[in-house]
């Protein structure tokens, strides 16, 4: 026999008139989720209602903490980072309290890491809850949904001599819009200038040592969020063909790892400050337009280097004397 799941069981009086109604079922939403805070909102079941009790606890707490609100939203503060919470809301009718709303669960973000920060993918970081994988087309106002299917994965497959761990994404199909989000990174408030750098290659999907297929519709982007929650194409470096940026073309990516350096400034060319988050994005919208894999390795956020080290140093045509 198949199993069954039961949730949100309510016991309410029968034959008695209910005068204090709970919030609309399934209307609870968690937004602006950070490491120590989150905003909870809901829909009132009656326009005359003006007070609510909000109950929340971690998955390991035995009892709920209760706070009150005179609006249909509230910011919960002093939460624990990287922790799952359960919340429900009741209507406070003065002399009585409604039955509980349906429950909601959410997880707070990780604490922001300090700079300098780096990830060489010696091990798989994607299994950590500090990294996230999402779907959603890059636009002025991005709407993202969590995913674990058909998206960025960890790989140790060699790419032209690079046999170390890396992350990869199959850029192919008619509705590909895959994001991978780094942990939150604290740039501080000093106004120091930092840069994001990483190794990038684009290869044939089935033969990772081969050059990529032609894919004029595809895109790769590096996106910066200044709050870790809001994403848009306003603060972004896009590799695409046919746009105004003729320097960064998707067709210019090769199967040889190249070092990409992105200076972290805002639209006014001022250094970014505070906690930020980075995303790597792969997009394909036309079927049959190339079947490739993006590979990223050795991500770093550090001070801008005026005189960078040589990269991809190689020896060829070696002889006894030369």
Secondary structure, DSSP 8 states (H G I E B T S, - for coil): -------------SSS---S----TT--EEES--SS-EEEE---SSTT---EEEEEEETT-SS-EEEEESSSEEEE-S--TT-EEEEEEEEB-SS-B------EEEE-----EESSEEE--SS--TTSTTSEEEE---SSS---EE--SSS-EEE---BTTB-S-EEEEEE-SSSEEEEEE---EE--SS---EEEEEEEEEEESS-TTSB----TT-EEEEEEESSSS---SSSEEEE-SSSS-SSS-GGG--SS-EEEEEE-B-TTS-B--SEEEEEEEEEE-STTS--EEEEEEEEEEEE--SS----S----S--S--
